[in-house]
Amino acid sequence: MYKRKLYPSYLVLPILIIYTVAFIIPIFSGIYLSFTNWSLLGKTVKWVGLANYEQIFVTDRSMVPIILNTILFASVTTFLANVVGLALALLLNSGVKGQTVLRSIFYFPNILPALIVGMVFSSILDPVGFLNNLLSVIGLKSLTHAWLADPNFALLSVMFVEIWKSSGFCMIVYLAGLQTIPSDCLEAADIDGASGFKKLFNVILPLLVPSISTNFVFNFIVKLKTFDLVYVLTGGGPGKITQMAKTIVLYEYSSGRYGIANAMESIMFVVTGVIAYILLKFFQKKEVQL
């Protein structure tokens, strides 16, 4: 009897060991190293307390705007990707012709590696690339820009690419949520004479809160960790306009300042956890019980 109770634990134990070795131990090791002077030039690793964090928040003031820039990037792209994803899901759920093909087309960008997406859009958004050539051909040459080199457009361009890539994932989650909404609720709204917008805001969206919560929390966490797309498109430039926390971590590691790099990682780990917790609590209060 005792062995039978322990049997489920035997199945979980291998995964738990792998998770601990690959995830838990590196996290706590990184947090510990963020309180040390570990660097390429240092012969010994010494405990320095909050010195690395003081350098990030006080001494080197350029890092705080980068953290805020990362949060801004994650907030804007998460919100707009959800808006686009919801619009696509509503379109496909309405019974439009060719919805199976359209679903595959809209979801396809999400499965592409960020490296490939970055390389393709680097060519498209190049000053002599496809987009500027197209604008010139159709008589809108005044709208051409160096999209990834102009400080006024670089961050917006990276945001656009990220939204294009991730909207398909949001669409799939919302489609799954729309299919769980009882038809009785929608029929009752139709009988009451609710318009399309009233039905959307008073019936559909309240019942989609679990899907909205999933999309917002997951996407926000992923976008706070954005690195490869930004690195391929702009490398963090021009200047530091598109620098993200992860690109700074790479820069600090490549400079041999491992303690500072781990401190930045630890800060973003806390920021991610706090924001995810706030979002989950917010959406839990909005959920509708059927």
Backbone torsions as a table, in degrees:
resi	resn	phi	psi	omega
1	MET	NA	-43.5	-179.3
2	TYR	-63.7	-42.9	179.8
3	LYS	-65.3	-34.6	179.6
4	ARG	-65.3	-37.9	178.4
5	LYS	-66.9	-32.6	-178.8
6	LEU	-81.7	-12.0	-175.0
7	TYR	-57.2	-44.9	177.4
8	PRO	-59.1	-33.0	-179.7
9	SER	-66.3	-33.8	178.4
10	TYR	-63.1	-33.9	-179.4
11	LEU	-74.1	-34.9	-177.4
12	VAL	-80.3	-30.8	-171.7
13	LEU	-56.2	-46.6	-179.7
14	PRO	-59.3	-43.2	178.8
15	ILE	-65.1	-40.4	-179.8
16	LEU	-63.1	-39.3	178.5
17	ILE	-65.1	-46.3	179.0
18	ILE	-61.1	-43.8	-179.5
19	TYR	-62.8	-40.6	-179.6
20	THR	-66.0	-45.0	-177.8
21	VAL	-69.2	-41.1	-173.6
22	ALA	-88.0	-18.9	-173.3
23	PHE	-127.8	-55.7	-173.8
24	ILE	-66.2	-50.9	-177.9
25	ILE	-61.1	-46.6	177.4
26	PRO	-59.2	-37.3	179.9
27	ILE	-62.0	-50.9	-177.4
28	PHE	-71.8	-29.7	174.7
29	SER	-65.8	-42.3	178.5
30	GLY	-64.0	-41.0	178.2
31	ILE	-62.7	-42.8	178.2
32	TYR	-62.6	-45.8	-177.9
33	LEU	-66.8	-21.1	178.0
34	SER	-69.5	-14.6	177.4
35	PHE	-99.9	14.6	-179.5
36	THR	-120.1	171.7	178.8
37	ASN	-97.6	26.2	-176.2
38	TRP	-55.4	122.5	178.9
39	SER	-153.1	169.2	-179.3
40	LEU	-66.2	-33.5	-176.5
41	LEU	-88.1	-19.8	-178.0
42	GLY	-74.5	133.9	179.2
43	LYS	-80.1	-31.2	179.2
44	THR	-128.9	154.1	177.7
45	VAL	-98.5	117.4	-177.7
46	LYS	-119.2	150.2	177.2
47	TRP	-74.1	125.8	-179.7
48	VAL	-121.3	8.5	177.4
49	GLY	65.7	-129.2	-175.7
50	LEU	-91.9	15.9	-176.1
51	ALA	-59.7	-41.6	-179.9
52	ASN	-66.1	-39.4	178.6
53	TYR	-70.0	-35.0	176.0
54	GLU	-63.8	-38.7	178.8
55	GLN	-65.7	-38.3	-179.6
56	ILE	-68.8	-45.9	-172.8
57	PHE	-91.9	-21.8	-174.3
58	VAL	-118.6	-57.9	-173.3
59	THR	-70.2	-57.3	-179.1
60	ASP	-97.0	86.0	-173.2
61	ARG	-71.5	-7.6	179.9
62	SER	-72.9	-16.6	-176.3
63	MET	-80.3	-31.9	-179.8
64	VAL	-63.3	-46.6	175.2
65	PRO	-58.6	-31.0	179.3
66	ILE	-69.4	-38.8	175.5
67	ILE	-62.9	-44.4	178.4
68	LEU	-65.4	-35.9	177.7
69	ASN	-63.6	-39.1	178.5
70	THR	-64.7	-43.1	178.9
71	ILE	-65.6	-40.5	177.3
72	LEU	-62.4	-46.0	178.5
73	PHE	-58.6	-46.9	-178.7
74	ALA	-64.9	-39.9	-177.9
75	SER	-65.8	-49.6	-176.4
76	VAL	-66.2	-47.7	-176.7
77	THR	-68.5	-35.7	177.7
78	THR	-64.9	-46.8	-178.6
79	PHE	-63.0	-49.7	-176.0
80	LEU	-70.4	-35.4	176.0
81	ALA	-63.0	-35.7	177.2
82	ASN	-70.0	-38.9	178.5
83	VAL	-63.4	-47.8	179.8
84	VAL	-64.8	-44.1	-179.5
85	GLY	-61.7	-40.5	178.5
86	LEU	-67.0	-41.1	178.6
87	ALA	-61.7	-43.0	178.4
88	LEU	-65.7	-39.8	179.8
89	ALA	-64.7	-42.0	178.4
90	LEU	-64.0	-38.4	178.4
91	LEU	-63.4	-47.5	-177.5
92	LEU	-70.9	-29.6	-178.9
93	ASN	-79.0	-10.4	-178.4
94	SER	-82.6	-2.9	178.4
95	GLY	89.6	24.1	179.2
96	VAL	-62.3	147.5	-179.2
97	LYS	-66.2	143.6	178.3
98	GLY	72.0	26.9	-175.0
99	GLN	-64.8	-30.8	179.0
100	THR	-65.5	-44.3	178.6
101	VAL	-67.3	-43.5	-179.6
102	LEU	-63.5	-37.8	178.2
103	ARG	-61.2	-41.5	178.6
104	SER	-67.0	-40.7	-179.5
105	ILE	-64.7	-45.6	-177.9
106	PHE	-68.5	-31.3	-177.8
107	TYR	-84.0	-21.7	-174.1
108	PHE	-52.5	-43.9	-179.7
109	PRO	-57.1	-30.0	-177.1
110	ASN	-67.5	-27.2	-177.5
111	ILE	-90.3	-7.2	178.1
112	LEU	-75.5	138.2	175.2
113	PRO	-61.4	141.7	-179.4
114	ALA	-59.0	-31.7	178.4
115	LEU	-61.5	-45.0	179.8
116	ILE	-66.4	-44.6	178.9
117	VAL	-59.1	-44.1	180.0
118	GLY	-62.2	-41.9	180.0
119	MET	-65.7	-41.5	-179.6
120	VAL	-64.8	-47.9	-177.3
121	PHE	-74.4	-23.0	172.4
122	SER	-61.8	-37.6	177.1
123	SER	-72.6	-43.2	-178.4
124	ILE	-63.9	-42.0	-175.0
125	LEU	-92.1	6.0	176.4
126	ASP	-62.3	149.4	178.9
127	PRO	-53.0	-30.6	176.9
128	VAL	-112.5	26.4	-177.0
129	GLY	-87.6	-170.5	-173.2
130	PHE	-61.2	-44.6	-174.6
131	LEU	-63.5	-48.9	179.6
132	ASN	-65.3	-37.7	176.6
133	ASN	-63.4	-40.8	178.9
134	LEU	-64.3	-44.2	179.0
135	LEU	-61.8	-37.4	179.3
136	SER	-67.5	-40.7	-177.7
137	VAL	-65.2	-38.9	-176.7
138	ILE	-89.7	12.5	174.6
139	GLY	84.3	19.2	179.5
140	LEU	-115.8	42.5	-177.5
141	LYS	-61.1	-27.2	179.9
142	SER	-65.8	-18.1	-179.8
143	LEU	-91.2	-2.6	-179.2
144	THR	-71.5	145.3	-179.7
145	HIS	-147.1	164.0	166.5
146	ALA	-85.5	82.5	-165.4
147	TRP	-55.6	-37.2	-176.3
148	LEU	-98.5	-6.4	-179.0
149	ALA	-110.3	-17.3	179.9
150	ASP	-83.3	122.2	-179.2
151	PRO	-57.3	-25.2	-178.9
152	ASN	-79.3	-18.5	-174.4
153	PHE	-123.2	-12.5	-173.4
154	ALA	-60.1	-51.3	-178.1
155	LEU	-66.1	-39.4	178.2
156	LEU	-62.9	-38.0	179.9
157	SER	-66.2	-43.0	178.6
158	VAL	-64.2	-40.7	177.4
159	MET	-60.5	-43.4	179.7
160	PHE	-59.1	-45.2	-179.1
161	VAL	-63.5	-42.0	180.0
162	GLU	-64.5	-41.3	177.8
163	ILE	-64.3	-44.0	178.0
164	TRP	-58.2	-39.4	-176.3
165	LYS	-74.2	-37.0	-169.8
166	SER	-100.5	-7.9	-178.6
167	SER	-63.2	-32.0	-179.0
168	GLY	-62.8	-37.4	177.8
169	PHE	-64.0	-45.5	177.7
170	CYS	-59.5	-40.8	-179.7
171	MET	-58.4	-45.3	-178.1
172	ILE	-63.5	-42.6	179.6
173	VAL	-64.3	-41.9	179.7
174	TYR	-68.9	-36.3	176.3
175	LEU	-60.3	-43.5	178.1
176	ALA	-62.6	-39.2	178.8
177	GLY	-68.0	-40.6	179.6
178	LEU	-62.5	-33.2	-178.2
179	GLN	-76.1	-11.2	177.3
180	THR	-95.1	-6.7	179.8
181	ILE	-73.6	124.3	-179.0
182	PRO	-59.6	135.2	179.8
183	SER	-63.6	-25.5	179.9
184	ASP	-60.8	-38.4	-178.9
185	CYS	-65.2	-42.9	-179.5
186	LEU	-69.4	-38.6	178.9
187	GLU	-66.5	-38.3	178.3
188	ALA	-64.1	-38.5	177.4
189	ALA	-65.1	-39.2	178.3
190	ASP	-65.6	-40.5	179.8
191	ILE	-64.4	-37.2	179.4
192	ASP	-74.8	-4.3	178.0
193	GLY	78.8	25.0	-179.9
194	ALA	-69.7	135.5	177.3
195	SER	-73.5	173.8	-178.6
196	GLY	-58.7	-43.6	-178.5
197	PHE	-70.5	-39.0	178.5
198	LYS	-64.7	-41.0	177.9
199	LYS	-63.9	-38.2	-179.7
200	LEU	-65.1	-49.4	-173.2
201	PHE	-82.2	-26.5	-176.2
202	ASN	-100.2	-19.2	-177.4
203	VAL	-120.6	-57.8	-171.9
204	ILE	-67.9	-52.8	-176.3
205	LEU	-62.1	-43.8	176.5
206	PRO	-58.6	-35.6	-179.8
207	LEU	-80.9	-13.0	178.7
208	LEU	-94.6	4.5	-175.7
209	VAL	-54.5	-41.5	177.1
210	PRO	-59.6	-39.6	177.9
211	SER	-69.4	-39.8	177.9
212	ILE	-62.2	-43.6	179.1
213	SER	-60.2	-46.7	179.3
214	THR	-58.9	-48.1	-177.5
215	ASN	-64.8	-45.5	-176.6
216	PHE	-66.3	-47.8	-176.8
217	VAL	-66.6	-48.4	-178.4
218	PHE	-62.2	-48.6	-177.6
219	ASN	-65.4	-39.2	-179.5
220	PHE	-63.2	-43.2	179.2
221	ILE	-63.0	-45.2	-179.3
222	VAL	-63.2	-42.3	-175.1
223	LYS	-74.7	-25.7	172.9
224	LEU	-65.9	-22.9	-179.5
225	LYS	-98.8	11.6	-177.4
226	THR	-57.3	129.6	179.1
227	PHE	-141.9	-61.5	-169.9
228	ASP	-61.0	-40.7	-179.5
229	LEU	-64.1	-46.2	179.1
230	VAL	-65.0	-41.5	-177.2
231	TYR	-63.4	-40.2	-179.5
232	VAL	-73.4	-41.3	-174.8
233	LEU	-72.5	-48.8	-172.0
234	THR	-130.9	-15.2	-175.1
235	GLY	66.4	14.9	-178.2
236	GLY	96.9	-8.5	-178.0
237	GLY	-91.5	-173.2	-6.3
238	PRO	-69.6	141.8	-171.6
239	GLY	64.3	-119.8	176.5
240	LYS	-125.9	23.7	-174.7
241	ILE	-60.4	-40.5	-177.2
242	THR	-109.3	18.2	177.1
243	GLN	-65.6	134.8	174.9
244	MET	-117.0	167.2	-178.4
245	ALA	-56.5	-40.9	-177.1
246	LYS	-69.7	-33.9	177.5
247	THR	-69.4	-33.5	176.2
248	ILE	-68.0	-39.3	177.4
249	VAL	-59.2	-44.2	177.7
250	LEU	-61.2	-43.4	-179.6
251	TYR	-61.7	-43.3	-179.1
252	GLU	-67.6	-39.9	177.2
253	TYR	-64.0	-44.6	-179.2
254	SER	-67.6	-23.2	176.4
255	SER	-84.8	-5.0	178.7
256	GLY	84.9	9.3	179.8
257	ARG	-97.5	75.7	-172.5
258	TYR	-69.6	-33.2	179.2
259	GLY	-64.3	-45.1	177.7
260	ILE	-63.7	-42.2	-180.0
261	ALA	-60.5	-44.1	178.6
262	ASN	-67.9	-32.3	176.8
263	ALA	-65.2	-43.4	177.7
264	MET	-63.4	-41.4	177.0
265	GLU	-61.4	-41.5	-179.1
266	SER	-65.6	-39.8	178.0
267	ILE	-61.3	-46.8	-178.8
268	MET	-67.9	-30.9	176.2
269	PHE	-62.7	-44.3	179.2
270	VAL	-68.1	-45.0	179.4
271	VAL	-58.7	-44.9	180.0
272	THR	-61.9	-45.4	-179.9
273	GLY	-63.2	-42.8	-178.3
274	VAL	-66.3	-47.4	-178.3
275	ILE	-65.7	-41.0	178.0
276	ALA	-61.6	-41.1	178.9
277	TYR	-63.9	-43.4	179.3
278	ILE	-62.9	-44.2	179.8
279	LEU	-63.2	-43.9	-179.8
280	LEU	-61.9	-44.5	178.9
281	LYS	-63.3	-40.7	-179.9
282	PHE	-62.4	-47.7	-176.7
283	PHE	-73.4	-28.3	176.9
284	GLN	-62.1	-35.2	179.0
285	LYS	-72.3	-20.5	-176.9
286	LYS	-93.2	-9.2	-175.8
287	GLU	-66.4	141.1	179.5
288	VAL	-103.3	127.8	177.5
289	GLN	-87.4	123.1	178.8
290	LEU	-82.9	NA	NA
